[in-house]
Amino acid sequence: MLIISVILIYFISLLVLSRLISSKTSNDIFFHAEHKSPWYLVAFGMIGASISGVSFISVPGMVMSQDMTYLQMCLGFIVGYFIVAFLLLPIYYKLRLTTIYSYLGRRLGQNSYTTGASFFLLSKMSGAVVRFYIACKLLHYYALTQYDIPFSLTVLMLVLFIWIYTHRGGIRTLVWTDTIQTAVMFITLFLIIYAVISRLDVSLPEAVSAIASHQNSRIFVFDDWHSTQNFFKQFLSGIFVVIVMTGFDQDMMQKSLTCPSLRDSQKNICSYAFAFLPANILFLSLGILLMILASQTGTPLPASGDDLLPMFAATGVLGQAVVAFFAIGLIAAAFSSADSAITALTTSVCIDILRRPEDERTRRTAHLFITAAFILCIILFDHIGTSSVINAIYIMCGYTYGPILGLFMFAIFTKRESNERFIPHICILSPIVCFLLDTLTQRLWNYHFGYELLMLNGLLTFCAIYAMSRQKT
């Protein structure tokens, strides 16, 4: 009952805030907030939207199997964000884009435009579903199972909450609500870390020393080229993951493009870039502290890393106050990711697919349709499951964002004309070829492609488009 009460109070607060912010509604407000968003609010809110409920659960548990090697990828993220800020944003602002895939239409043609937008819809829907699924699953397990409420009803209620506070103001509402949700998420993280340190009965310097000396505190891997945690694979993958999942992602770019000017948007991205690394250091450090606590209390570690934090924070082991804060932090992280995804998907459907950016009725219908599809996809994913949600996201990113990467690379770095007739076929075949290559290398050399699959997919797409292209006339 405590978790249910916390969720209701939190939702009512978001609803009141959204009503105050979005007293009027229009497509200009929904799609780009009339280009009046303060850059510092956008930057802070984007942290929560990017981290989501996945980091809240998966990242602390990653130390069980991967130590702290995820920070290698986070270092690559910083480089990727600067590329987005100083290479991609100037293009988007120069053309005054509302959706970034319209750039493909201007530069290459309608087939490239539609293909890029379609792959975004597939990528964002699948990624957002995986992110939100874990929050639904945990809240259902720890709060609603005892009332015999089916999981599908839990999903329906939580996603409808999001629809209620986003259907009017869209991106304008999200700039403010995501700021609040990011603040709530970090307050919760600090409080949980404080509770664990108190339970261990150590000082903060002693906790830092224990983390640094722990056997799972390893960050860099230089000696094993076959490992998916190799530094160069992780670092380069981090760069390309950010370029694709931020710079070529309508969800993240839509917020940045609400800033009044290019300079403001660049300040937003650069500030956000430097915040991501310390945030993940905190999450990974929490994971090691929880492993130390499990060792001291004789608690067996869970089979899945995703169960490490909930095992302590959601069961009352650290106190009922932590249970309440864990629930509100998880829902804040999950909502800040899902609400922006649904808004971006609605924007892309209206502008890129239906080509009706001015029709408010189309926008409201598309928003409702995307919300319903989101619910169905979460329920479907529940029947698939995965041991590590964050790995599932990056694997899907490699297959679905690869063609988008190849399209934008060709459009930006060449001056050739694409053969539009072959674009959809190339973008569909490239992920299939990557899957076959991954299967083949596993059987022949026992080598499994990790996050570098994204780079391979993008390169194959780029090379195929270039081979079919012609000199610009």
Protein Blocks (a to p, Z undefined) as FASTA:
>chain_A
ZZmmmmmmmmmmmmmmmmmmmmbccfklmmnonopacfklmmmmmmmmmnommlmmmmmm
mmmmnojmlmmmmmmmmmmmmmmmmmmmmmmmmnopablklmmmmmnomklmmmmmmmmm
mmmmmmmmmmmmmmmmmmmmmmmmmnopafklmmmmmmmmmmmmmmmnmmmmmmmmmmmm
mmmmmmmmmmmmmmmmmmnopafklmmmmmmmpmklpfbdckbmkbmkbfklmmmmmmmm
mmmmmmmgmklmmmmmmpfbfklmmmmmmmmmmmmmmmmmmmmmmmmmmmmmmmmnopac
dfblklmmmmmmmnomnojklmmmmmmmmmmmmmmmmmmmmmmmmmmmmmmmnopaklmk
lmmmmmmmmmmmmmmmmmmmmmnopablklmmmmmmmmmmmmmmmmmmmmmmpcbdcdfk
lmmmmmmmmmmmmmmmmmmmmmmnopacdfklmmmmmmmmmmmmmmmmccdZZ
